[in-house]
Amino acid sequence: MKNIGKIAGYNIAFIFGYDIILRLITSPGNVMGLSTILVIGQVIANILIALYFFASKKSDIANSFMLTTFLVLIIGFGVCMSNLK
């Protein structure tokens, strides 16, 4: 579990990065829907990466990705709700 800080940091940076870009380039009504789609995509990507590491017997990294998936869900839901105006 020593990799969880790095993995979580990259995931959180990715969430806030695409949220800022979406707020700058889209109209306010479209931000929530696009943000939701990107959060769901990021969750699916984390799960697939975790499954890959479980299959390759690197359970430490896989567990980090699975825990980060829940973090992405919680923070991503908050980011999506912040776009609701």
PARO-72342 format. One record per atom (N, C-alpha, C): x, y, z; atom name. Coordinates in nm, 4 decimals, always signed. Each point is the difference from the previous one (the first is absolute). Layout:
<recs>
{rec {X, Y, Z}, 'CA'}
...
</recs>
This chain:
<recs>
{rec {+0.0817, -0.1198, +0.0000}, 'N'}
{rec {-0.0817, +0.1198, +0.0000}, 'CA'}
{rec {+0.0860, +0.1262, +0.0000}, 'C'}
{rec {+0.1279, -0.0157, -0.0264}, 'N'}
{rec {+0.0862, +0.1173, +0.0001}, 'CA'}
{rec {-0.0222, +0.0883, -0.1227}, 'C'}
{rec {-0.0665, -0.0514, -0.1015}, 'N'}
{rec {-0.0245, +0.0764, -0.1226}, 'CA'}
{rec {-0.1304, +0.0777, +0.0022}, 'C'}
{rec {-0.0785, -0.0134, +0.1031}, 'N'}
{rec {-0.1333, +0.0599, -0.0017}, 'CA'}
{rec {+0.0048, +0.1525, -0.0046}, 'C'}
{rec {+0.0967, +0.0606, +0.0649}, 'N'}
{rec {+0.0097, +0.1455, -0.0026}, 'CA'}
{rec {+0.0260, +0.0532, -0.1395}, 'C'}
{rec {+0.0892, -0.0654, -0.0722}, 'N'}
{rec {+0.0322, +0.0431, -0.1363}, 'CA'}
{rec {-0.1182, -0.0246, -0.0937}, 'C'}
{rec {-0.0608, -0.1175, +0.0099}, 'N'}
{rec {-0.1133, -0.0339, -0.0870}, 'CA'}
{rec {-0.1184, +0.0917, +0.0277}, 'C'}
{rec {-0.0297, +0.0233, +0.1270}, 'N'}
{rec {-0.1106, +0.0892, +0.0362}, 'CA'}
{rec {+0.0290, +0.1424, -0.0439}, 'C'}
{rec {+0.1229, +0.0430, +0.0149}, 'N'}
{rec {+0.0366, +0.1356, -0.0413}, 'CA'}
{rec {-0.0200, +0.0226, -0.1487}, 'C'}
{rec {+0.0419, -0.0972, -0.0808}, 'N'}
{rec {-0.0187, +0.0124, -0.1446}, 'CA'}
{rec {-0.1489, +0.0003, -0.0367}, 'C'}
{rec {-0.0783, -0.0836, +0.0653}, 'N'}
{rec {-0.1426, -0.0061, -0.0291}, 'CA'}
{rec {-0.0705, +0.1299, +0.0384}, 'C'}
{rec {+0.0329, +0.0545, +0.1157}, 'N'}
{rec {-0.0619, +0.1264, +0.0427}, 'CA'}
{rec {+0.0424, +0.1138, -0.0914}, 'C'}
{rec {+0.1270, +0.0031, -0.0373}, 'N'}
{rec {+0.0468, +0.1031, -0.0930}, 'CA'}
{rec {-0.0726, -0.0112, -0.1339}, 'C'}
{rec {-0.0240, -0.1225, -0.0452}, 'N'}
{rec {-0.0712, -0.0215, -0.1252}, 'CA'}
{rec {-0.1442, +0.0509, +0.0099}, 'C'}
{rec {-0.0662, -0.0289, +0.1124}, 'N'}
{rec {-0.1379, +0.0477, +0.0193}, 'CA'}
{rec {-0.0057, +0.1520, -0.0066}, 'C'}
{rec {+0.0840, +0.0644, +0.0776}, 'N'}
{rec {-0.0039, +0.1462, +0.0040}, 'CA'}
{rec {+0.0477, +0.0612, -0.1309}, 'C'}
{rec {+0.0921, -0.0671, -0.0681}, 'N'}
{rec {+0.0469, +0.0496, -0.1292}, 'CA'}
{rec {-0.1104, +0.0033, -0.1038}, 'C'}
{rec {-0.0718, -0.1116, -0.0161}, 'N'}
{rec {-0.1048, +0.0028, -0.1014}, 'CA'}
{rec {-0.1200, +0.0813, +0.0447}, 'C'}
{rec {-0.0217, +0.0164, +0.1299}, 'N'}
{rec {-0.1087, +0.0866, +0.0446}, 'CA'}
{rec {+0.0295, +0.1461, -0.0346}, 'C'}
{rec {+0.1210, +0.0433, +0.0210}, 'N'}
{rec {+0.0376, +0.1371, -0.0338}, 'CA'}
{rec {-0.0110, +0.0226, -0.1500}, 'C'}
{rec {+0.0498, -0.0957, -0.0787}, 'N'}
{rec {-0.0074, +0.0137, -0.1458}, 'CA'}
{rec {-0.1451, +0.0042, -0.0461}, 'C'}
{rec {-0.0862, -0.0864, +0.0561}, 'N'}
{rec {-0.1414, -0.0004, -0.0381}, 'CA'}
{rec {-0.0673, +0.1324, +0.0347}, 'C'}
{rec {+0.0312, +0.0544, +0.1169}, 'N'}
{rec {-0.0609, +0.1271, +0.0395}, 'CA'}
{rec {+0.0429, +0.1141, -0.0915}, 'C'}
{rec {+0.1204, -0.0090, -0.0550}, 'N'}
{rec {+0.0496, +0.1061, -0.0864}, 'CA'}
{rec {-0.0538, -0.0085, -0.1425}, 'C'}
{rec {-0.0234, -0.1216, -0.0511}, 'N'}
{rec {-0.0313, -0.0123, -0.1424}, 'CA'}
{rec {-0.1454, -0.0345, -0.0308}, 'C'}
{rec {-0.0816, -0.0328, +0.1013}, 'N'}
{rec {-0.1385, -0.0361, -0.0286}, 'CA'}
{rec {-0.0960, +0.0949, +0.0694}, 'C'}
{rec {-0.1240, -0.0068, -0.0433}, 'N'}
{rec {-0.1028, +0.0822, +0.0632}, 'CA'}
{rec {-0.0383, -0.0617, +0.1342}, 'C'}
{rec {-0.0504, +0.0797, +0.0940}, 'N'}
{rec {-0.0307, -0.0509, +0.1340}, 'CA'}
{rec {-0.0977, -0.1182, +0.0021}, 'C'}
{rec {-0.0905, -0.0085, -0.0929}, 'N'}
{rec {-0.0963, -0.1090, -0.0008}, 'CA'}
{rec {+0.0601, -0.1341, -0.0387}, 'C'}
{rec {+0.1089, +0.0011, -0.0757}, 'N'}
{rec {+0.0610, -0.1238, -0.0480}, 'CA'}
{rec {+0.1075, -0.0545, +0.0922}, 'C'}
{rec {+0.0472, +0.0803, +0.0925}, 'N'}
{rec {+0.1135, -0.0405, +0.0830}, 'CA'}
{rec {-0.0336, -0.1209, +0.0858}, 'C'}
{rec {-0.1178, -0.0017, +0.0601}, 'N'}
{rec {-0.0337, -0.1091, +0.0914}, 'CA'}
{rec {-0.0070, -0.1337, -0.0726}, 'C'}
{rec {-0.0631, -0.0038, -0.1147}, 'N'}
{rec {-0.0113, -0.1252, -0.0751}, 'CA'}
{rec {+0.1351, -0.0513, -0.0474}, 'C'}
{rec {+0.0817, +0.0880, -0.0534}, 'N'}
{rec {+0.1326, -0.0415, -0.0471}, 'CA'}
{rec {+0.0892, -0.0424, +0.1160}, 'C'}
{rec {-0.0096, +0.0712, +0.1104}, 'N'}
{rec {+0.0783, -0.0342, +0.1181}, 'CA'}
{rec {-0.0397, -0.1379, +0.0539}, 'C'}
{rec {-0.1295, -0.0288, -0.0002}, 'N'}
{rec {-0.0480, -0.1297, +0.0453}, 'CA'}
{rec {+0.0523, -0.1124, -0.0882}, 'C'}
{rec {-0.0021, +0.0211, -0.1301}, 'N'}
{rec {+0.0505, -0.1003, -0.0936}, 'CA'}
{rec {+0.1490, -0.0240, +0.0217}, 'C'}
{rec {+0.0760, +0.1058, +0.0230}, 'N'}
{rec {+0.1436, -0.0158, +0.0215}, 'CA'}
{rec {+0.0313, -0.0693, +0.1326}, 'C'}
{rec {-0.0773, +0.0292, +0.1044}, 'N'}
{rec {+0.0210, -0.0667, +0.1283}, 'CA'}
{rec {-0.0304, -0.1492, -0.0131}, 'C'}
{rec {-0.1092, -0.0335, -0.0670}, 'N'}
{rec {-0.0336, -0.1412, -0.0207}, 'CA'}
{rec {+0.1094, -0.0696, -0.0811}, 'C'}
{rec {+0.0504, +0.0676, -0.1016}, 'N'}
{rec {+0.1095, -0.0560, -0.0791}, 'CA'}
{rec {+0.1259, -0.0212, +0.0815}, 'C'}
{rec {+0.0293, +0.0937, +0.0892}, 'N'}
{rec {+0.1179, -0.0137, +0.0844}, 'CA'}
{rec {-0.0165, -0.1148, +0.0997}, 'C'}
{rec {-0.1202, -0.0170, +0.0524}, 'N'}
{rec {-0.0266, -0.1116, +0.0916}, 'CA'}
{rec {+0.0169, -0.1337, -0.0729}, 'C'}
{rec {-0.0542, -0.0097, -0.1197}, 'N'}
{rec {+0.0121, -0.1231, -0.0791}, 'CA'}
{rec {+0.1468, -0.0281, -0.0321}, 'C'}
{rec {+0.0746, +0.1049, -0.0358}, 'N'}
{rec {+0.1425, -0.0175, -0.0296}, 'CA'}
{rec {+0.0759, -0.0487, +0.1230}, 'C'}
{rec {-0.0296, +0.0556, +0.1165}, 'N'}
{rec {+0.0671, -0.0446, +0.1231}, 'CA'}
{rec {-0.0316, -0.1460, +0.0313}, 'C'}
{rec {-0.1246, -0.0394, -0.0200}, 'N'}
{rec {-0.0378, -0.1389, +0.0256}, 'CA'}
{rec {+0.0722, -0.0935, -0.0972}, 'C'}
{rec {+0.0063, +0.0371, -0.1267}, 'N'}
{rec {+0.0695, -0.0841, -0.0985}, 'CA'}
{rec {+0.1491, -0.0101, +0.0302}, 'C'}
{rec {+0.0609, +0.1105, +0.0406}, 'N'}
{rec {+0.1418, -0.0029, +0.0363}, 'CA'}
{rec {+0.0215, -0.0879, +0.1226}, 'C'}
{rec {-0.0905, +0.0106, +0.0978}, 'N'}
{rec {+0.0103, -0.0838, +0.1199}, 'CA'}
{rec {-0.0131, -0.1479, -0.0356}, 'C'}
{rec {-0.0927, -0.0327, -0.0883}, 'N'}
{rec {-0.0164, -0.1401, -0.0420}, 'CA'}
{rec {+0.1250, -0.0518, -0.0712}, 'C'}
{rec {+0.0618, +0.0862, -0.0792}, 'N'}
{rec {+0.1241, -0.0382, -0.0669}, 'CA'}
{rec {+0.1085, -0.0328, +0.1027}, 'C'}
{rec {+0.0149, +0.0853, +0.1008}, 'N'}
{rec {+0.1028, -0.0246, +0.1013}, 'CA'}
{rec {-0.0338, -0.1190, +0.0887}, 'C'}
{rec {-0.1295, -0.0246, +0.0247}, 'N'}
{rec {-0.0369, -0.1216, +0.0720}, 'CA'}
{rec {+0.0388, -0.1240, -0.0808}, 'C'}
{rec {-0.0223, +0.0044, -0.1308}, 'N'}
{rec {+0.0328, -0.1140, -0.0856}, 'CA'}
{rec {+0.1506, -0.0217, -0.0094}, 'C'}
{rec {+0.0766, +0.1076, +0.0091}, 'N'}
{rec {+0.1459, -0.0135, -0.0081}, 'CA'}
{rec {+0.0644, -0.0169, +0.1374}, 'C'}
{rec {-0.0818, -0.0327, +0.1004}, 'N'}
{rec {+0.0464, -0.0330, +0.1356}, 'CA'}
{rec {+0.0702, +0.1160, +0.0707}, 'C'}
{rec {-0.0407, +0.1213, -0.0320}, 'N'}
{rec {+0.0522, +0.1185, +0.0694}, 'CA'}
{rec {-0.1143, +0.0595, +0.0812}, 'C'}
{rec {-0.0384, -0.0714, +0.1024}, 'N'}
{rec {-0.1202, +0.0375, +0.0744}, 'CA'}
{rec {+0.0164, +0.1305, +0.0774}, 'C'}
{rec {+0.1222, +0.0378, +0.0337}, 'N'}
{rec {+0.0208, +0.1260, +0.0709}, 'CA'}
{rec {-0.0430, +0.1189, -0.0855}, 'C'}
{rec {+0.0430, -0.0001, -0.1238}, 'N'}
{rec {-0.0378, +0.1081, -0.0918}, 'CA'}
{rec {-0.1483, -0.0092, -0.0336}, 'C'}
{rec {-0.0506, -0.1205, -0.0189}, 'N'}
{rec {-0.1419, -0.0190, -0.0319}, 'CA'}
{rec {-0.0889, +0.0503, +0.1133}, 'C'}
{rec {+0.0364, -0.0285, +0.1241}, 'N'}
{rec {-0.0773, +0.0505, +0.1138}, 'CA'}
{rec {+0.0015, +0.1519, +0.0057}, 'C'}
{rec {+0.1137, +0.0591, -0.0342}, 'N'}
{rec {+0.0089, +0.1461, -0.0029}, 'CA'}
{rec {-0.0952, +0.0585, -0.1039}, 'C'}
{rec {-0.0066, -0.0629, -0.1169}, 'N'}
{rec {-0.0915, +0.0492, -0.1035}, 'CA'}
{rec {-0.1461, -0.0179, +0.0411}, 'C'}
{rec {-0.0313, -0.1102, +0.0666}, 'N'}
{rec {-0.1384, -0.0213, +0.0435}, 'CA'}
{rec {-0.0414, +0.1020, +0.1060}, 'C'}
{rec {+0.0878, +0.0279, +0.0954}, 'N'}
{rec {-0.0314, +0.1016, +0.1016}, 'CA'}
{rec {-0.0103, +0.1386, -0.0625}, 'C'}
{rec {+0.0848, +0.0266, -0.0974}, 'N'}
{rec {-0.0057, +0.1285, -0.0683}, 'CA'}
{rec {-0.1283, +0.0134, -0.0810}, 'C'}
{rec {-0.0548, -0.1114, -0.0470}, 'N'}
{rec {-0.1266, +0.0027, -0.0725}, 'CA'}
{rec {-0.1109, +0.0583, +0.0870}, 'C'}
{rec {-0.0042, -0.0406, +0.1270}, 'N'}
{rec {-0.1011, +0.0553, +0.0902}, 'CA'}
{rec {+0.0244, +0.1479, +0.0267}, 'C'}
{rec {+0.1252, +0.0389, +0.0082}, 'N'}
{rec {+0.0334, +0.1412, +0.0181}, 'CA'}
{rec {-0.0453, +0.0818, -0.1206}, 'C'}
{rec {+0.0213, -0.0539, -0.1184}, 'N'}
{rec {-0.0430, +0.0681, -0.1223}, 'CA'}
{rec {-0.1524, +0.0140, -0.0025}, 'C'}
{rec {-0.0705, -0.1035, +0.0444}, 'N'}
{rec {-0.1461, +0.0077, +0.0044}, 'CA'}
{rec {-0.0473, +0.1109, +0.0942}, 'C'}
{rec {+0.0594, +0.0071, +0.1161}, 'N'}
{rec {-0.0417, +0.1003, +0.0985}, 'CA'}
{rec {+0.0347, +0.1408, -0.0468}, 'C'}
{rec {+0.1232, +0.0211, -0.0416}, 'N'}
{rec {+0.0412, +0.1335, -0.0445}, 'CA'}
{rec {-0.0680, +0.0357, -0.1314}, 'C'}
{rec {-0.0101, -0.0967, -0.0903}, 'N'}
{rec {-0.0653, +0.0263, -0.1286}, 'CA'}
{rec {-0.1459, +0.0360, +0.0153}, 'C'}
{rec {-0.0703, -0.0654, +0.0928}, 'N'}
{rec {-0.1384, +0.0358, +0.0260}, 'CA'}
{rec {-0.0098, +0.1424, +0.0515}, 'C'}
{rec {+0.0900, +0.0378, +0.0877}, 'N'}
{rec {+0.0011, +0.1373, +0.0504}, 'CA'}
{rec {+0.0287, +0.1016, -0.1091}, 'C'}
{rec {+0.0912, -0.0334, -0.0890}, 'N'}
{rec {+0.0322, +0.0911, -0.1113}, 'CA'}
{rec {-0.1196, +0.0124, -0.0925}, 'C'}
{rec {-0.0683, -0.1116, -0.0283}, 'N'}
{rec {-0.1178, +0.0054, -0.0868}, 'CA'}
{rec {-0.1098, +0.0843, +0.0646}, 'C'}
{rec {-0.0197, -0.0156, +0.1289}, 'N'}
{rec {-0.1041, +0.0769, +0.0701}, 'CA'}
{rec {+0.0364, +0.1480, +0.0094}, 'C'}
{rec {+0.1288, +0.0304, +0.0009}, 'N'}
{rec {+0.0398, +0.1418, +0.0047}, 'CA'}
{rec {-0.0320, +0.0692, -0.1322}, 'C'}
{rec {-0.0152, -0.0768, -0.1069}, 'N'}
{rec {-0.0356, +0.0575, -0.1290}, 'CA'}
{rec {-0.1493, +0.0262, -0.0129}, 'C'}
{rec {-0.0780, -0.0431, +0.0946}, 'N'}
{rec {-0.1448, +0.0184, -0.0014}, 'CA'}
{rec {-0.0316, +0.1414, +0.0478}, 'C'}
{rec {-0.0576, +0.0799, -0.0837}, 'N'}
{rec {-0.0311, +0.1390, +0.0394}, 'CA'}
{rec {-0.1400, +0.0341, -0.0399}, 'C'}
</recs>
